[in-house]
Amino acid sequence: MLADPRLRQLSRIYQRPLETEDAARQAVAADPGILASALFIEAAESDDVTSIEAALAYADARLAELAPFTGDAAGEVRRLLAEKLQAWASVA
């Protein structure tokens, strides 16, 4: 069982065991869109997120929490998430 809850979260998101920081960084770097999509869904489901700005703030907080596991891919995750949020805003 994974001791760090963030590794458990990322393992669930990436649908495979990510038992080390390095494994998590590799997964995020290989496909940052998966994490961006997961954060988009989390933000959309949150009662505290009521605007695009609030969704970005929510995602920034989650990315800060996951920083040891996102490495250099954090910027790309945020960019992809922002694209999803803008598309959502254009139809809302």
C-alpha positions in Angstrom: 0.0 0.0 0.0 1.2 3.5 -0.9 2.0 5.5 2.2 1.7 9.0 0.6 -1.9 9.9 -0.2 -0.7 12.0 -3.1 0.9 8.9 -4.7 -2.4 7.1 -4.2 -4.3 9.9 -5.9 -1.9 10.0 -8.8 -2.1 6.2 -9.1 -5.9 6.4 -9.3 -5.7 9.2 -11.9 -3.1 7.4 -14.1 -4.8 4.0 -13.4 -1.5 2.2 -12.4 0.6 2.0 -9.3 3.0 4.9 -8.9 5.0 4.0 -5.9 7.8 6.6 -6.0 8.1 10.3 -6.7 10.2 9.4 -9.8 7.5 7.1 -11.2 4.9 9.8 -10.6 7.0 12.4 -12.3 7.5 10.1 -15.3 3.8 9.5 -15.6 2.9 13.1 -15.5 5.7 14.1 -17.9 4.6 11.4 -20.3 1.0 12.5 -20.4 0.2 15.8 -18.6 -3.2 15.9 -20.2 -4.4 13.1 -17.9 -3.7 15.1 -14.8 -5.1 18.3 -16.4 -8.3 16.4 -17.2 -8.5 15.0 -13.6 -8.0 18.5 -12.1 -10.7 19.9 -14.5 -13.2 17.3 -13.3 -12.3 17.9 -9.7 -12.8 21.7 -10.2 -16.1 21.2 -12.0 -17.4 19.0 -9.3 -16.4 21.3 -6.4 -19.1 23.4 -4.8 -16.4 26.0 -4.0 -15.5 26.6 -7.7 -18.0 29.1 -9.2 -15.9 30.7 -11.9 -13.0 30.1 -14.3 -10.7 32.1 -12.0 -11.8 30.0 -9.0 -11.1 26.9 -11.0 -7.6 28.1 -11.9 -7.0 28.9 -8.2 -8.2 25.5 -7.2 -6.0 23.8 -9.8 -3.0 25.9 -8.7 -3.5 24.8 -5.1 -3.7 21.2 -6.2 -0.6 21.5 -8.4 1.2 23.1 -5.4 0.2 20.1 -3.3 1.4 17.7 -6.0 4.6 19.6 -6.8 7.0 16.9 -5.7 5.4 14.6 -8.2 4.7 16.9 -11.2 8.2 18.2 -11.7 8.7 20.3 -14.8 5.4 19.2 -16.3 3.4 21.3 -13.9 3.4 24.3 -16.3 2.1 22.1 -19.1 -0.6 20.6 -16.9 -1.8 24.1 -16.0 -1.7 25.2 -19.7 -3.8 22.2 -20.7 -6.2 22.8 -17.9 -6.6 26.5 -18.8 -7.5 25.4 -22.4 -10.2 23.0 -21.0 -11.5 25.8 -18.8 -11.7 28.3 -21.6 -13.5 25.8 -23.8 -15.9 25.2 -20.9 -16.5 28.9 -20.4 -17.3 29.4 -24.1 -20.2 27.0 -23.9 -21.4 27.8 -20.4 
